[in-house]
Amino acid sequence: MAETMYKDLVDIRQIQVDKTLPKQERIASFVRQIRNPYLFRCGDFVIRVSFANSGVSMEDRLNGILRT
């Protein structure tokens, strides 16, 4: 990834959401701050989120990972 693009990504550790806001406003605040919820940084790591059309929910996948 190009250095300039890397630096343009928001570091999720810097995001602060007011937990007293209603759920929809918390979501909107997070999205406004992160700018792209599918591509962001966590420290030196670039996080790219994508979904497969497999019919398995994210919750099912996480449960499977945690059981192994």
N, C-alpha and C positions, 0 to 999 in steps of 0.2 A: 504494500500500500504506500502510495506517495507520502512523503513526510508532511507536505502541506495539508493533505486530506486528513491525515492522522491528527494533526494539531487542531483541525476544525471540528473534530468530533467532541461531543460533550462527555465529560467524565461523570458517570452516574453517581459517583461518591459525592459530587458537589450539589446534587439535587436535594432540595428541601421542600417538603410538602406539609402544609398546615393540616395536622390530623383532626382539627376541630371542624374543618370544612365538610360539607356533605360529599358523599362518594363521587358524584359526577364532577363536582368542582375540584376534588383531589386529582381525579383522572386528568381533567383538563389542565391543571397546573403542572402535573408531571409531563404531559405531552408538550406543553409550551416550553418547558425548560429543557427537555431532552432533545427537542427538535425532531429527531428521527428515532422512534422507539425500536426500529429494526436494525440500526447501526449506531453504536456508541462505544465509548471506552469505559473500562474499569481499570484505572491505573495505566499500566503499560500494555494492557490487553485490549484488543479490538473485539467487540462482541457483535456478531452478525446473527440476527434471529430470522429463521425461515420456518415454514410449516409445510409438511407433506400432506397430500390428500389421501391419507391411509385409513381414515375412519376411526383412528384411535385418538382419544383426547390427550391433551397435555397432562392432565391429572393421572390418567392411566399409565402414561409413559413414566412419569415421576415415581409413581407407586412401584412400578416394575424395577426401576433403578434402585430404589431404596430397599427393596426386598432382596436384592442380590448382594 
